[in-house]
């Protein structure tokens, strides 16, 4: 197997009003554990390009069983606040870019613009 267990589905909702499929357990020394990218609590959005929307639990299990040797998962990382339970966005989309991925290039551009402006003023 792939080395993890799942919960959820239209018939076994893990979270109220959410029929998504979630990773409930990573099996020690299984494929997912050895790969290291999948985490307990992750929402699985697609398997090999097939979206997992509106599936019964047993149908999702069948998709994983028939996924083949090379498996591509599209996941949404769980959100975990500092002193609270596992969070959930519920919109089916990923959380976007980390703040540093926006700030660092933005600050570099601003610094370059200031440097160019100062060099331009010195030439006048």
N, C-alpha and C positions, 0 to 999 in steps of 0.2 A: 504494500500500500504506500500511500504518500506520507504516512507518519503523523497524521493529525486527525482529530475528531471534529465533527461539526455539529452545530445546533441550529434550529430555526427552520423556517419554511412556512407556507401558508397554513398548514395544519398543526404546526408546533411552534408558534411564535415565541422567540426567546425574549424579545422586548415587546411590550404592548404596542399594538398598532404598527408593527414592523415585521414583515414576513421574510426579511433578509436572512442570509446564511452567515453564520459566524464561526470562527475557530474557537472551539471550547477547550481543546487540550493538544499540546504538542508532545508526541511520544518520544521519550528519550532514546537517542541513537537512531531514530527514524530519518527518512529522507528530509523532511521539513526541518527537523532539529539540526541535522548535519549541514544543511544549506544556511540556516541561521537568519533568513530574512523574514519569515512568517512569525507572527507573535500571537499568543492567545488573546482573544478579544477582537482580532482583526475581522472586518466584514469582507467577505469574498463577493466581489461584484461580477466576475466572469471567470470561466474556465476555458482555456484554449479559444478565446474569442466569443464564447457563448455566454450571454448574460444570464444571471441566476435570478431574474425577477419572476415573481408569482409562481414559484415551484413548490410542490409538496416536498417534505423532508426526504422521503424515499427516492424521489426523482432526482434531487440534488446529489444524494449518495450514489446513485447510478451513474450520474455524469462523472463524478470523481473516479469511480471504479473503472469506467471505460475511457478515461482520459489519455491512456497510452503512456509511453516511456518519457517523452518530453512534454512537460506540463507547464503552461503559461497561466499564471493567476493574475487577475487584476483585483487588487485589494484596496480597501480604505483603512488606513491605520486608525486604531482606536484613539480616542482623545481621553487623557487621564489627568484631571485637575489635581493639584498638589494634595489637598486633604479631602478628597471626595471619591465617589464611586467612578467606575469607568463611564466616560461620557459618550455621547452619541449625537451626530449631526442630523441624521434622518433624511437628508436630501439626496443621498446616493452619490454625492460628489466628494472628491477629495478635499482636504483642508486648504489647498493652495500652497503658495510659497512661504518659507519661513521669513520672518521679518528681516533677518540679516541678509538674505538674498536680494532684498530690495534696497536696504539702507547702504550696504557697502559699495555697490556700484554707483548709487546715487551720490554718495559723498565723494567718491573718486572723480566723478564727472564735475561736481561743483568745485572741487579743488583745482581741477584742470582749467575750468572756466575762469576762476579767479586768477590763476597764474597767467593765462593768456591775456586777460584784461590788464593786469599789472605790466606785463611786457609791452603791450601795445601802448599804454600810457607813457612808459619810459621813452619810447621812440618819438613821441610827439614833442 
